[in-house]
């Protein structure tokens, strides 16, 4: 007969195994069979079957009768949505915006699409920066701002074209991109390297670097940027500054539930 301590330990072990199954199913969208789960986790099939039944009764997993595979159930979506819907982007982003401003020594912006336009929803100033014409609630062009391009990385070419055709590609400086083809090219480059740049395209003498922020669905929901004089946010510092910006974007994305490429399969072996 097991003592209280042994029973408690057994209960924790069972919980760990159940959570490992949920995490495994989370990265295998097409579902997995009992044997596959057992092999990956190093568990007996009978143990896996028992845990799946228990999770299924609570709605955390669902069985595909036709294929005999299991996948995450609606209960997981329900509790995740309740939590994620309560998270305020600005609140979660605040410490990382301040840290980015400290590293870059320049103003930092958080922007998103509002009614189809790029809108600043948060700003962090620093003491030793030049005066910039930006404020919370201000709407800025999508085609000539780094935040705009970063936000566009989450869309297809057709979706981007539909957005750009609705707006006049106004020329703010001699560097402002003049065609949809040029914008699509820069958005593609931004998507590949993880960050976008505004090279004096919106304001003369001002450069900006931005990176997209993702939510738990892997959808781009916002962008974070740092802007400043071309002498400070210079081309020679693109590698350094972009690293700061991407780091901030990644950490905010993680707070918003995004796992991205970090979500990889793992095999855990337990002694039976």
TORBA-559997 format. One line per field, with one value per atom (N, C-alpha, C): residue in one letter; z, y, x negated. Coordinates in steps of 0.1 Angstrom, whole numbers, plus 5000, padded with zeros to 4 digits. Layout:
<rs>
type = (a_...)
pz = (Z_...)
py = (Y_...)
px = (X_...)
</rs>
This chain:
<rs>
type = (x_x_x_x_x_x_x_x_x_x_x_x_x_x_x_x_x_x_x_x_x_x_x_x_x_x_x_x_x_x_x_x_x_x_x_x_x_x_x_x_x_x_x_x_x_x_x_x_x_x_x_x_x_x_x_x_x_x_x_x_x_x_x_x_x_x_x_x_x_x_x_x_x_x_x_x_x_x_x_x_x_x_x_x_x_x_x_x_x_x_x_x_x_x_x_x_x_x_x_x_x_x_x_x_x_x_x_x_x_x_x_x_x_x_x_x_x_x_x_x_x_x_x_x_x_x_x_x_x_x_x_x_x_x_x_x_x_x_x_x_x_x_x_x_x_x_x_x_x_x_x_x_x_x_x_x_x_x_x_x_x_x_x_x_x_x_x_x_x_x_x_x_x_x_x_x_x_x_x_x_x_x_x_x_x_x_x_x_x_x_x_x_x_x_x_x_x_x_x_x_x_x_x_x_x_x_x_x_x_x_x_x_x_x_x_x_x_x_x_x_x_x_x_x_x_x_x_x_x_x_x_x_x_x_x_x_x_x_x_x_x_x_x_x_x_x_x_x_x_x_x_x_x_x_x_x_x_x_x_x_x_x_x_x_x_x_x_x_x_x_x_x_x_x_x_x_x_x_x_x_x_x_x_x_x_x_x_x_x_x_x_x_x_x_x_x_x_x_x_x_x_x_x_x_x_x_x_x_x_x_x_x_x_x_x_x_x_x_x_x_x_x_x_x_x_x_x_x_x_x_x_x_x_x_x_x_x_x_x_x_x_x_x_x_x_x_x_x_x_x_x_x_x_x_x_x_x_x_x_x_x_x_x_x_x_x_x_x_x_x_x_x_x_x_x_x_x_x_x_x_x_x_x_x_x_x_x_x_x_x_x_x_x_x_x_x_x_x_x_x_x_x_x_x_x_x_x_x_x_x_x_x_x_x_x_x_x_x_x_x_x_x_x_x_x_x_x_x_x_x_x_x_x_x_x_x_x_x_x_x_x_x_x_x_x_x_x_x_x_x_x_x_x_x_x_x_x_x_x_x_x_x_x_x_x_x_x_x_x_x_x_x_x_x_x_x_x_x_x_x_x_x_x_x_x_x_x_x_x_x_x_x_x_x_x_x_x_x_x_x_x_x_x_x_x_x_x_x_x_x_x_x_x_x_x_x_x_x_x_x_x_x_x_x_x_x_x_x_x_x_x_x_x_x_x_x_x_x_x_x_x_x_x_x_x_x_x_x_x_x_x_x_x_x_x_x_x_x_x_x_x_x_x_x_x_x_x_x_x_x_x_x_x_x_x_x_x_x_x_x_x_x_x_x_x_x_x_x_x_x_x_x_x_x_x_x_x_x_x_x_x_x_x_x_x_x_x_x_x_x_x_x_x_x_x_x_x_x_x_x_x_x_x_x_x_x_x_x_x_x_x_x_x_x_x_x_x_x_x_x_x_x_x_x_x_x_x_x_x_x_x_x_x_x_x_x_x_x_x_x_x_x_x_x_x_x_x_x_x_x_x_x_x_x_x_x_x_x_x_x_x_x_x_x_x_x_x_x_x_x_x_x_x_x_x_x_x_x_x_x_x_x_x_x_x_x_x_x_x_x_x_x_x_x_x_x_x_x_x_x_x_x_x_x_x_x_x_x_x_x_x_x_x_x_x_x_x_x_x_x_x_x_x_x_x_x_x_x_x_x_x_x_x_x_x_x_x_x_x_x_x_x_x_x_x_x_x_x_x_x_x_x_x_x_x_x_x_x_x_x_x_x_x_x_x_x_x_x_x_x_x_x_x_x_x_x_x_x_x_x_x_x_x_x_x_x_x_x_x_x_x_x_x_x_x_x)
pz = (5000_5000_5000_4991_4990_5002_5007_5017_5010_5019_5013_5004_5009_5001_4987_4987_4975_4966_4972_4964_4957_4965_4960_4948_4950_4940_4927_4929_4918_4911_4918_4912_4904_4909_4902_4889_4890_4878_4867_4872_4862_4856_4864_4858_4848_4851_4842_4829_4829_4817_4809_4816_4809_4802_4808_4802_4791_4792_4780_4768_4770_4759_4753_4761_4756_4748_4753_4746_4733_4733_4720_4710_4714_4705_4699_4707_4703_4691_4689_4678_4667_4668_4657_4654_4645_4642_4635_4628_4621_4631_4643_4653_4654_4664_4667_4672_4669_4675_4688_4695_4708_4707_4698_4696_4694_4685_4682_4695_4702_4714_4724_4726_4735_4732_4719_4715_4717_4714_4716_4730_4739_4753_4762_4755_4763_4773_4770_4779_4774_4782_4778_4771_4761_4754_4763_4773_4782_4791_4794_4802_4794_4781_4772_4770_4767_4765_4777_4789_4801_4802_4800_4801_4791_4778_4768_4771_4776_4780_4791_4801_4811_4805_4797_4791_4781_4775_4766_4773_4785_4793_4797_4798_4802_4790_4778_4766_4761_4768_4765_4752_4749_4737_4730_4717_4709_4701_4698_4690_4677_4666_4653_4650_4650_4649_4636_4625_4612_4612_4618_4617_4630_4641_4654_4660_4656_4662_4671_4679_4689_4686_4689_4688_4699_4701_4711_4710_4721_4721_4723_4722_4723_4737_4747_4760_4761_4754_4754_4748_4737_4730_4739_4746_4755_4766_4773_4784_4780_4768_4762_4758_4752_4748_4760_4770_4782_4787_4788_4793_4783_4770_4761_4758_4759_4757_4769_4780_4791_4791_4782_4782_4774_4779_4772_4765_4752_4745_4751_4753_4758_4772_4780_4794_4793_4785_4783_4777_4767_4760_4767_4777_4784_4788_4796_4800_4789_4778_4767_4759_4758_4751_4758_4772_4780_4778_4778_4776_4763_4752_4739_4738_4744_4744_4751_4761_4769_4760_4753_4745_4733_4726_4714_4717_4729_4733_4725_4717_4709_4712_4707_4709_4704_4711_4707_4705_4695_4692_4691_4696_4694_4685_4674_4664_4660_4655_4650_4639_4633_4623_4630_4628_4633_4622_4619_4608_4595_4593_4581_4580_4590_4590_4601_4599_4609_4620_4632_4643_4655_4660_4672_4684_4692_4704_4717_4715_4727_4722_4731_4728_4740_4739_4750_4746_4753_4749_4757_4752_4760_4761_4770_4773_4762_4756_4747_4732_4729_4715_4708_4695_4687_4688_4686_4686_4674_4676_4664_4665_4653_4652_4653_4665_4667_4680_4681_4694_4693_4705_4706_4700_4691_4684_4670_4667_4654_4644_4632_4621_4611_4607_4598_4585_4574_4562_4563_4556_4557_4547_4536_4526_4528_4537_4539_4553_4562_4576_4579_4588_4591_4598_4607_4614_4604_4594_4583_4576_4572_4564_4573_4586_4595_4597_4597_4599_4586_4574_4562_4560_4568_4566_4570_4577_4580_4570_4559_4548_4535_4527_4514_4504_4493_4483_4478_4476_4472_4482_4495_4506_4507_4505_4506_4494_4482_4471_4473_4478_4481_4490_4500_4510_4503_4496_4490_4479_4472_4461_4467_4480_4486_4490_4490_4494_4484_4484_4475_4481_4472_4477_4477_4486_4487_4489_4482_4483_4494_4505_4516_4515_4509_4507_4494_4490_4478_4479_4491_4493_4494_4494_4495_4484_4487_4476_4467_4454_4444_4438_4440_4434_4443_4440_4448_4447_4435_4433_4443_4444_4453_4468_4472_4485_4488_4478_4480_4482_4474_4475_4489_4494_4508_4519_4517_4527_4527_4515_4514_4521_4518_4525_4540_4544_4559_4565_4558_4563_4564_4554_4554_4565_4568_4578_4592_4593_4606_4610_4602_4605_4593_4594_4583_4586_4575_4577_4569_4575_4569_4568_4555_4553_4548_4557_4554_4544_4545_4535_4540_4553_4558_4563_4569_4573_4569_4564_4560_4572_4571_4582_4593_4592_4602_4596_4603_4600_4611_4607_4617_4614_4624_4623_4631_4625_4632_4630_4639_4638_4641_4635_4638_4651_4657_4670_4666_4671_4668_4680_4677_4688_4689_4697_4699_4686_4676_4664_4653_4657_4647_4638_4641_4633_4638_4628_4631_4637_4649_4655_4658_4657_4660_4655_4657_4654_4664_4667_4676_4668_4671_4663_4672_4667_4673_4661_4664_4653_4658_4649_4653_4641_4644_4634_4626_4613_4604_4609_4617_4622_4634_4641_4652_4648_4642_4636_4622_4621_4608_4602_4589_4582_4587_4592_4598_4611_4617_4629_4628_4615_4612_4619_4618_4624_4640_4646_4660_4665_4659_4662_4660_4648_4645_4654_4660_4670_4682_4686_4698_4696_4684_4680_4679_4672_4671_4684_4693_4706_4714_4713_4720_4714_4701_4694_4698_4698_4702_4716_4725_4739_4741_4734_4735_4729_4717_4711_4720_4727_4737_4747_4752_4762_4757_4743_4737_4733_4737_4735_4723_4716_4704_4708_4702_4704_4692_4680_4668_4667_4662_4659_4672_4683_4696_4699_4693_4696_4688_4693_4687_4694_4687_4693_4703_4714_4724_4728_4731_4736_4750_4759_4773_4777_4784_4788_4803_4806_4820_4823_4835_4838_4842_4838_4841_4854)
py = (4988_5000_5012_5022_5034_5044_5050_5060_5074_5084_5097_5103_5102_5108_5101_5088_5081_5083_5085_5088_5101_5111_5125_5125_5117_5117_5110_5100_5093_5102_5110_5120_5130_5135_5145_5139_5127_5120_5118_5115_5113_5126_5137_5151_5154_5152_5155_5148_5135_5127_5133_5136_5142_5155_5163_5176_5174_5164_5160_5156_5149_5145_5157_5166_5179_5187_5188_5196_5189_5176_5169_5171_5170_5171_5186_5195_5209_5212_5204_5207_5197_5188_5179_5181_5190_5195_5184_5174_5164_5153_5153_5143_5132_5124_5113_5101_5089_5077_5074_5064_5060_5055_5047_5041_5051_5061_5072_5080_5083_5091_5083_5070_5062_5061_5059_5058_5071_5083_5096_5099_5095_5099_5087_5076_5065_5059_5058_5053_5041_5033_5021_5026_5019_5022_5023_5014_5013_5026_5031_5044_5056_5056_5067_5066_5054_5053_5057_5054_5058_5073_5079_5094_5101_5096_5102_5101_5090_5088_5099_5101_5110_5125_5128_5141_5143_5132_5133_5136_5130_5132_5147_5154_5168_5177_5172_5180_5185_5180_5186_5179_5167_5160_5154_5153_5147_5136_5125_5114_5115_5113_5111_5097_5094_5080_5073_5081_5075_5071_5079_5076_5070_5070_5065_5074_5087_5096_5106_5112_5122_5136_5146_5160_5168_5180_5189_5192_5192_5195_5209_5212_5226_5232_5224_5229_5237_5232_5239_5253_5253_5266_5276_5270_5278_5285_5277_5283_5292_5289_5297_5311_5310_5323_5332_5325_5333_5341_5334_5340_5350_5347_5356_5368_5367_5378_5388_5384_5392_5400_5396_5402_5415_5425_5438_5440_5441_5442_5453_5465_5476_5473_5466_5463_5453_5443_5432_5438_5447_5452_5463_5469_5481_5479_5468_5467_5465_5458_5456_5468_5477_5490_5499_5499_5507_5502_5489_5483_5486_5485_5488_5503_5512_5526_5529_5521_5523_5518_5507_5502_5511_5515_5523_5538_5542_5556_5565_5559_5567_5563_5571_5569_5555_5549_5536_5537_5530_5530_5516_5515_5503_5507_5499_5503_5491_5493_5483_5488_5480_5484_5488_5500_5504_5510_5503_5507_5507_5498_5496_5506_5514_5523_5520_5523_5521_5532_5528_5537_5534_5545_5544_5542_5531_5529_5531_5532_5535_5541_5549_5555_5557_5554_5556_5566_5577_5587_5585_5591_5591_5606_5609_5623_5629_5621_5627_5625_5626_5624_5637_5637_5648_5648_5660_5660_5654_5644_5638_5641_5642_5645_5631_5626_5614_5614_5608_5607_5596_5591_5580_5584_5575_5578_5583_5588_5593_5582_5584_5575_5578_5568_5570_5561_5565_5557_5543_5534_5520_5518_5525_5523_5528_5538_5544_5545_5536_5535_5521_5520_5506_5498_5505_5498_5493_5501_5497_5485_5485_5473_5461_5463_5451_5445_5453_5449_5441_5446_5440_5426_5423_5409_5398_5401_5391_5388_5395_5394_5388_5383_5378_5390_5387_5398_5404_5395_5400_5409_5405_5413_5427_5427_5439_5448_5443_5451_5457_5449_5454_5466_5466_5477_5489_5487_5498_5505_5497_5503_5513_5512_5520_5534_5535_5547_5553_5566_5573_5571_5566_5564_5577_5585_5599_5599_5608_5609_5620_5615_5624_5629_5621_5625_5619_5622_5616_5601_5596_5582_5574_5580_5573_5564_5551_5541_5546_5544_5550_5540_5527_5517_5505_5499_5487_5476_5475_5465_5467_5479_5483_5479_5482_5480_5465_5457_5443_5437_5442_5437_5439_5451_5454_5446_5444_5436_5422_5417_5403_5402_5412_5412_5413_5421_5423_5410_5403_5390_5380_5380_5370_5373_5386_5388_5391_5394_5396_5410_5420_5434_5442_5454_5463_5476_5484_5496_5508_5519_5532_5540_5541_5548_5562_5571_5585_5586_5576_5576_5584_5586_5593_5607_5608_5621_5623_5634_5637_5636_5628_5627_5617_5611_5601_5587_5578_5564_5556_5545_5537_5522_5514_5499_5493_5484_5478_5463_5456_5442_5438_5428_5424_5416_5418_5411_5401_5389_5378_5374_5369_5364_5349_5343_5328_5320_5327_5320_5322_5329_5331_5343_5351_5362_5375_5383_5396_5405_5410_5418_5433_5435_5448_5448_5460_5461_5470_5468_5476_5483_5495_5502_5511_5515_5526_5535_5548_5558_5569_5575_5585_5591_5600_5607_5597_5599_5590_5589_5598_5598_5588_5586_5577_5563_5563_5550_5549_5548_5548_5534_5534_5521_5512_5518_5510_5503_5508_5502_5493_5491_5483_5469_5463_5449_5450_5460_5461_5465_5476_5481_5471_5464_5455_5443_5440_5429_5433_5446_5451_5450_5455_5456_5442_5433_5419_5412_5414_5408_5413_5426_5432_5426_5425_5419_5405_5397_5383_5381_5389_5388_5392_5402_5407_5396_5390_5380_5368_5365_5353_5356_5368_5372_5372_5373_5372_5358_5348_5334_5328_5335_5330_5321_5309_5300_5299_5300_5300_5288_5291_5280_5273_5279_5273_5261_5260_5249_5237_5229_5217_5205_5193_5181_5177_5170_5165_5151_5143_5129_5128_5125_5123_5109_5103_5089_5088_5081_5078_5063_5060_5046_5041_5030_5025_5016)
px = (4992_5000_4991_4994_4986_4989_4979_4981_4985_4987_4992_4981_4969_4958_4957_4958_4957_4969_4980_4992_4991_4986_4985_4975_4964_4953_4959_4967_4974_4983_4990_5000_4992_4981_4973_4968_4963_4958_4969_4981_4992_4995_4995_4998_4987_4975_4964_4966_4969_4971_4983_4994_5005_5002_4994_4990_4980_4972_4963_4971_4982_4990_4997_5002_5008_4998_4986_4975_4972_4971_4968_4979_4991_5003_5003_4999_4999_4990_4980_4971_4973_4983_4986_5001_5003_5017_5026_5019_5027_5031_5027_5031_5020_5021_5011_5019_5013_5019_5013_5019_5014_5000_4997_4983_4973_4976_4966_4964_4974_4972_4964_4967_4960_4945_4942_4928_4920_4927_4920_4918_4927_4926_4920_4917_4911_4921_4934_4944_4950_4956_4964_4977_4981_4993_5005_5006_5017_5017_5006_5005_5010_5006_5010_5025_5030_5044_5052_5048_5055_5055_5044_5043_5051_5051_5059_5074_5078_5092_5096_5087_5090_5091_5081_5081_5093_5097_5108_5121_5123_5135_5136_5125_5126_5125_5124_5124_5111_5100_5087_5081_5086_5082_5094_5093_5104_5099_5107_5103_5109_5101_5106_5109_5122_5126_5122_5122_5118_5104_5095_5080_5075_5082_5078_5067_5066_5056_5063_5054_5059_5053_5060_5056_5061_5056_5061_5076_5083_5097_5100_5113_5118_5115_5114_5112_5099_5089_5076_5078_5085_5087_5095_5105_5113_5105_5098_5090_5079_5073_5063_5068_5080_5086_5090_5095_5098_5086_5075_5063_5057_5056_5050_5058_5072_5080_5079_5074_5073_5059_5051_5037_5038_5033_5033_5019_5019_5006_4997_5003_4995_4989_4996_4992_4980_4982_4972_4959_4961_4950_4942_4948_4941_4927_4924_4910_4900_4904_4895_4893_4904_4902_4892_4893_4884_4870_4868_4855_4849_4857_4853_4849_4856_4853_4840_4837_4825_4813_4815_4804_4801_4812_4810_4808_4812_4811_4820_4829_4838_4853_4862_4876_4881_4890_4895_4910_4915_4930_4935_4948_4955_4967_4969_4979_4987_4999_5008_5017_5024_5034_5047_5052_5065_5073_5084_5093_5085_5076_5068_5056_5053_5042_5032_5019_5009_5011_5012_5014_5005_4999_4990_5000_4997_5005_4997_4984_4975_4962_4956_4944_4935_4922_4913_4902_4901_4892_4879_4868_4855_4851_4842_4839_4830_4822_4812_4815_4828_4832_4837_4837_4842_4857_4863_4878_4884_4893_4899_4914_4920_4934_4942_4943_4950_4957_4969_4976_4986_4990_4999_5012_5017_5029_5027_5014_5011_5011_5017_5017_5006_4999_4987_4989_4983_4984_4978_4984_4979_4967_4967_4957_4943_4942_4929_4924_4930_4926_4922_4912_4907_4918_4926_4936_4947_4950_4959_4955_4942_4937_4936_4933_4932_4946_4957_4970_4975_4970_4973_4967_4957_4950_4960_4970_4980_4990_4990_5000_4994_5003_4999_4997_4990_4988_5001_5011_5024_5031_5030_5036_5028_5015_5007_5012_5013_5017_5030_5040_5053_5053_5044_5043_5037_5026_5019_5027_5035_5043_5054_5057_5067_5061_5048_5041_5032_5031_5022_5008_4999_4985_4978_4982_4976_4961_4955_4940_4937_4931_4928_4913_4905_4891_4886_4874_4868_4866_4866_4864_4877_4888_4901_4903_4907_4909_4920_4918_4928_4937_4935_4944_4947_4958_4962_4951_4945_4935_4923_4919_4908_4911_4924_4928_4929_4934_4935_4921_4912_4898_4892_4894_4889_4896_4909_4917_4912_4909_4903_4890_4881_4868_4870_4879_4882_4886_4895_4900_4888_4879_4868_4858_4855_4845_4851_4864_4870_4872_4868_4870_4871_4878_4880_4873_4870_4863_4870_4870_4874_4862_4856_4844_4847_4851_4854_4866_4875_4886_4898_4899_4911_4907_4895_4890_4876_4872_4858_4849_4838_4828_4832_4843_4848_4848_4842_4842_4849_4855_4862_4861_4860_4860_4871_4879_4890_4891_4898_4899_4914_4919_4933_4935_4946_4950_4961_4960_4970_4978_4990_4998_4998_5006_5006_5009_5016_5019_5008_4998_4987_4991_5000_5005_4998_4994_4988_4998_4997_5007_5002_4989_4983_4969_4963_4949_4942_4929_4922_4910_4907_4896_4888_4877_4869_4865_4866_4863_4854_4846_4838_4830_4821_4813_4805_4804_4796_4782_4777_4764_4763_4774_4774_4779_4791_4796_4791_4778_4771_4771_4768_4768_4757_4746_4735_4739_4750_4755_4767_4771_4784_4783_4772_4771_4773_4766_4767_4781_4787_4800_4811_4810_4820_4821_4809_4808_4816_4815_4822_4837_4841_4855_4862_4855_4860_4861_4851_4852_4864_4867_4879_4892_4892_4904_4906_4895_4897_4902_4897_4901_4915_4919_4933_4942_4938_4946_4947_4937_4938_4948_4949_4958_4973_4974_4987_4991_4982_4986_4979_4970_4964_4952_4952_4941_4931_4937_4928_4919_4907_4898_4893_4895_4891_4899_4911_4920_4916_4907_4902_4906_4905_4909_4898_4902_4893_4897_4888_4891_4886_4895_4891_4893_4884_4884_4886_4896_4899_4897_4892_4891_4905_4909_4922_4921)
</rs>
